[in-house]
Amino acid sequence: MAKSKQKLEAQKLRFKGESIKSIAKKVGVSTSTVSLWSRDIKLTKEQIMQLEKNSKDPFYGRRLAYSLKQQSARITKEKKIVNDSKRLIGDLTKRDLLIAGTALYWAEGFKKDKMVGFANTDPEMIKFFLNWVLNSLDVSFELIKLRVGINEHHKYREKEIQEYWSKITNIPLSNFYRPYYQKVSWKKEYEHPEQYFGTLRIRVLKSTDLLRKIRGLIEGIKISSPH
């Protein structure tokens, strides 16, 4: 059984109120794996009472309370770490944005082509890149062209996916090229196929010199980094 199918089956059983041990045995994975997969599933009071009734361990309920307490502590700790880290960054200056965008292009941008290009599935990264291109590199909005890459299994959602990226980027559909389709068969079953929105490819027209400038910015980061 594929791992994704095992996960779906385990979560279905947990929603029904089955115990971690029972699910692990039925699905064929470890109890720790089932626990991880179902950690966000909250059981009803009736389900919890039934599990306690079925268990011969008189301390089962206490273990559950302890587990929930540990889960709460973990979530609190994670939030604190994330918030503390956000404060370390603070507000970006123009120079900060220039450097951050250059580093992003160094990692993910198209460097062997004759035009500036970038592709990603992350909406926040896409928005950051566009902000960098428009504000740090002074690119004219009219030169931005977009194209969506979609797996052929989602061809029927073409309009929905393009409208999604148009809303994310605030760029009208008139600036989109026709989508291209990836003819790749997925072997695994995705839990939420409706949340798939493909890959957005960004192109900047007439950007040969701009690409040279970006290469120079990347070289600037290289020589300025501590050795």
N, C-alpha and C positions, 0 to 999 in steps of 0.2 A: 504493500500500500504506500503511495507517495506521501511524503511527509506532510504536505499541505492538506491532503485528504484526512490523514490521521489527526491533524490539528482540528479540522472542522468537525470530525466525528467526536473527538474528545470534548470539544466545547458544547456540542449538542447534548451529549450525555450529562455534562456538568449542569447545563441549564435545566435538565430534568431532575437534578438533585442527587445524582449518583456520587458515591465517594471517590476520592482520588485514587485509592488503591484499586477499586473495582474498574474504573475507567482505564487505568494503566494496564491492567490485565487484559481487558477486552481489545484495546487498541494496539497493544504490543509495544509500549514504550515505558520508560521509567516513571516512577511517581513524581520525581522532581520535574520532569518534562511536562507532565500533565498539570502540575501545580503552576508552572510558569505560564503555560498556555491559558489557564483558566483563572489567573490571579485577579483579573478585572471583572469576573463574573460574580455578582452578589446573589447569594442564595436567599430564598424567602425564609421567614421564621419557621414555617411548617417543614420546609426541606431540612433545615438545620436540626429541628427537633426529631425528625425521622432518622436522620443520620446518627444522632446521639442515641436514639432508641435502639438502632440496629447494631451499634457498637457495644462490645462487651467491656470496653475500657471505660471505667468510671471517670477518667480524667479527660475524656475526649473534648467535652465542652470547654474545659480550661485551655486545652491546647489550641482550640479554635480561637478563643478570645486572645490568647497570646499571639497567634499568627496574625490576627487583624491588627493588633497593637504594633507588631513589628512592621507590617505593611504601611501603617500610618506613619511610623517613624521614618521609614525609607522614603516615602513620598515627600515628607517635610524636609528631609535632608537634601533630596534632589532639587527641590524648589529653591532652597537656600543657596546651594552651589551655583545654580543657573543665575539667580538674581545677583549674587556677588560678582559673578563673571561679567554680567551685563554692565554693572557699574564700573568695572575696570576699563571697559571700552569708552563709555561716555559718548559725547557728541563728536562726530567726525569733522575735522577741519577740511578745507578744500584740498590741502596737501595729503591728508589722511585718505580721502576718497580717491585721489589720483593714484596713490601707492596701492591701496587695497584693490582697486579695479585692475591695475597693472598686474598684480600678483594673480588675480583671478584669471585674467587673460593668459598669462604665462602657463597656468595649469590647464585651462579648459578651452581657450580660444583657438581658432583656426590660424595656423602660422605658416602653412605651406601654400596657401591659396593666394590669389592676387587681390582679394577683397577681405575686409574685416568680417569675421564671422564667429558665431558662438551658438552652441546648442546645449540644451539642458531640459530636464523634466521638473526641476524645482521652481515653483512660481516666484519665491522670494529671491532666488539667485537671478532669475530672469529680470526681475524688477531692478535689482541692484545693478546689473550689467547695463541696462538701458539708462539708468540714472547716471552711471559713469560715462557712457558714450555721449549722452546729450549735454551733461553739465561739465565734465572734466575735459572732454575732447572737443566740445563745441560742434557736434555733428548736427546738421539740420534734420529736423523731424521727417521731412519729406524723403530723405535718403534711406530711411529705415524700412526694410522689407522683411516679412515674416513668412515662414513656411512650416506647416505642421507635419511631423512624421507619425503615421498611424499604422499599427498592426492591421493587416487586412481583415482580421476577425472583427475589427471595430469600424469597418468601412461604413456601416449603416449609421454610425454616430458622427460622421464627418462634420455636419453643420454644428452639432452640439459642441464638439471639441474645438472647432475654430472660434465659435462664439465665446467659449470659456477663455481662450487665450487672448481674444480681443478685449474682453473685460479686464483680464489681469494686467495687460499692458497699456490699456487706454489707446490702442491703435485700431483704427477702423478696418473692417474686413477688406476694404478696397486696397489695403496695403499688403494683403496676403497673396502669396502665390498658391497655385493648386497644391493640395497635399500630395505627399508621396507615401506609398504603401510598402510596409515591410512584410515580405512574404516569408515569415518565420512561424513555424508551428510551435506553440507553447506546450511544453510537456506537463507543466504543473497547473493546477487549478487555483485561480486567484480567488481570495475570499470576497473581495468587493470589486468586481470588474467594472461597475459603474463609476468607480473613482479613477479609472484609467483615462488619462488625457494626452497620451503620446509624448513626443519630444518636440519642443519648439526650437526651430532654427532661425537665427537672426542674421541678416546680411546688411551691410552698409554699402550702398552703391557709390561708385567713383571714389573708392577708398584706398587706392594703391599707396599714395603718399602717407595716408593715415596709418596704414599697416606698418610702414617703415618707421613712423614715429613711435608706434607701440613697441616695435622691436628695440628701438633705442631706449625706451622707458624700462623695458625688461633688462637690457644690458646695464642700465643705471642701477637697478636693484642688485644685480649680480655683483658689480664692483663695489657697491656700498655696504654689502653684507659683511659681517665679521668673519674672518678666516681663522 
